[in-house]
Amino acid sequence: MTKKFSRRVENFVCQNCGVEVQGTGYTDHCPNCLWSKHVDVYPGDREEECGGMMEPVAAERKGDAWRILYKCQKCGYKHFNRSAPDDNLDVIIQLSKNPIAYSEKTSAV
């Protein structure tokens, strides 16, 4: 099975902070609080049955961008997502103060 990206333009209301988010087809988290939902096996496929809330737990710079480490509150799955231009930089900077273990750094972006 190969990874593939499925672009889906979906608007949603953040289940963590209640902000109404306008999807772009690349939107995978709330730009206000950065929380997400565990709904994809591969980006955009909506095939993951867990559906748990994905907490942003840390952030780090990678090149010219930030990447955010998420942990599912239901099943414990962890993964990285790239930040988006409209993400709350104050929250990202707060998250960057949390250390990321080496084993987590080897996860996909």
N, C-alpha and C positions, 0 to 999 in steps of 0.2 A: 504494500500500500504506500503510495507516494503522497507527500504533503501537497496540498493545493489550496489556493486562496479563493474563496467565494465572496464576491463583493455583494453586500446587501445594504441598501439604504433603508435604515429603520430608525424612526424616532422612538424615544422611550422616556419614561419617568424614572429617575434613579430611585431604587428601592432603599438606598441608604440615606440620602439627604433630601429627596423629593424634587430636585431640579428637573425641569423639562429639557431633555437633550435632543437637539436636531441632528440626526444621523447624516453622515456624508458617504457612507459606503465603506468607510475605513474606521468608523467610530466603534470602539470596543469597551469604553469605560466612560464614566461621568467626568467631564472636564473640571467640575467644581470640587468634588471630594476624592476623585480618582477610583472609587469602588467600581466593581464590575460584577458580572455573573458568569458562572461556570456553565456555559451553554455550547461550547464548540469543542470538537475533537481536533479539527483543523480550522484555522481562521475562517469564520463566516459560514461554516457548514450547519450549525445549530443541531448537531448530532449527539452532543453530550447529554446524557440523561440526568446527571447529578443536579444541576440547577442551583447549586449553592452560591452564596455570596462570596466574591473574591475580594479579600482585603488587601489593599496596597500596604506592604510591610517594609519596603526599603526601596531606594533608588540610587542609581549611580550614573555617571557620565560614561558614554561610549561614543568616542569620536566627538562630533558636534552636537549630539543629541543625548537626551536622558533615556534610560530604560528603567522601568518600574517592575519590581518583583512583587508578584501576587501570590496569596495563599488562600485556597478555598476553605471557608469556615465549616463546610460540611464533610468533605472527604480528605482534606489536607493536601491536595494537588498544588504544586508550585510551578509557576512559569513567569517569564519576562514578557513585557510588552513595551514597545517604543512609546514615548510620550508624544502627545499631539501639540501643535502650536498653540491651541487655546487652553491647554491644561493649566491649572492653578499652580503657578511656580512656587508660591509660598509652601504649599503642601509637599511639592517635590523636594524642596530644600529641607524641610523637616524630615522627610523620609530618608534623605541622603545621610542623615546622622546615624542611621541604623546600620550596623555592620552586616555585610553579606558574606556568608561562608564560602570558601573556595568551591565546594561541591555544587553550590547553587549557581556560581558564576559560569559553570559549564553547561547550564541549561540553555535551550534555544531562546532567541530574542523574541 
